[in-house]
Amino acid sequence: MKKTDIDEIYRKNATMIYKYLCGLTQDTRLAEELTQETFFQAVKGIERFRGDCKVSVWLCQIAKNLWHKELEKRSRHKTVELDDTIPSAENVESQCLNRMEQIEVFRLMHNLDDMTREVMYLRLTGDLQFSEIADIMGKTENWARVTYYRGKQKLMKGLKKWTEN
């Protein structure tokens, strides 16, 4: 493969891969690092790309594998960060409630089936368009829209139950 081909692949897919990784990692710095590593691994292994799928799908798979490796590495090296700041008394209750709600949303998302959960992450945290999600998942844009809508309905139903308790 020529250098110009690789440059073109990077230009067309870098933003999408970055958004995908932002959705998975929830960390822009880590998403940037993993995006660069994704393209490094792609260049190293370009001869293994058989063309059975779109290049963007292949790149997303590389990115996803790198994210899983990062998670494994982190689980082996758990660190505790110390925060010396003391929150103001007025904001403690508000911050606590917001954090509890955020945790509940992620708990509810975790309970969704794998495909729906990934669509939700890509849309909500990766800020991807339905057409981009469909491309990544190898489905139609309509499928991505319907899957997102159904996932959102399940989250809303779960949050309603949570707030009633």
Salt bridges, closest charged atoms under 4 A:
ASP7 OD2 - LYS3 NZ 3.23
GLU8 OE2 - ARG11 NH2 2.56
GLU8 OE2 - LYS12 NZ 3.53
ASP27 OD2 - ARG29 NH2 3.81
GLU33 OE2 - ARG29 NH1 2.48
ASP52 OD2 - ARG50 NE 2.95
GLU70 OE1 - LYS73 NZ 3.47
GLU70 OE2 - ARG74 NE 2.96
GLU104 OE2 - ARG107 NH2 2.43
ASP114 OD1 - ARG117 NH2 2.34
GLU118 OE1 - LYS64 NZ 3.26
ASP135 OD1 - LYS54 NZ 2.74
GLU141 OE2 - ARG145 NH2 2.93
